[in-house]
């Protein structure tokens, strides 16, 4: 499972959150105290907002604790709203396009969890993405696919409803394929002004 962090408030330097706390997100990437894995070393990503509408983004397949460039820019980027994600891959390849957060226009998206048995019905999920959005999917993760499903289902107009529709659609297709509990996870998304964060499990115990 992955881990993520979302911040909004007075502008701060990213390193104050990513590195300074005793058990910071970067420390957790190497020394996880809870979860299935003790390390989250399959890449990382940060996304941040400044005076531009489109957020900046930096992703890499290196473990977060071992990336000198991340430490360098985290000491210099000051932001009022940013996302950070450390990845523990579940099935999909370790490559830059699979690192969170995912971006579309002014939106960012990140996910921790997994879609069970997705290989058996991923084609159906992909076909549900709006044609104008499908070509922008760059990676192979269920997380990015869910982002574009949510965009298709109206993320920009009603984020909570669109996320619920995306998760519901995944559950519907998963159960058609014989998967009892298709979805579990947490999701964070933002338009650069508001952060929406949800957690949900098909089991009913998030």
Secondary structure, 3 states (H helix, E strand, C coil): CCEEEEEEEEEEECHHHHCCCCCCHHHHHHCCCCCCCCCCCCCEEEEECCCCCCCEEEEECCCHHHCHHHHHHHCCCEEEEEEEEECCCCCCCCCHHHCCCEEECCEEEEEEEEECCHHHCHHHHHHCCCHHHHCCCCCCCHHHHHHHHHHHCCCCCCHHHHHHHHHHHHHHHHHHCCCCCCEEEEEEEECCCCEEEEEEECCCCC
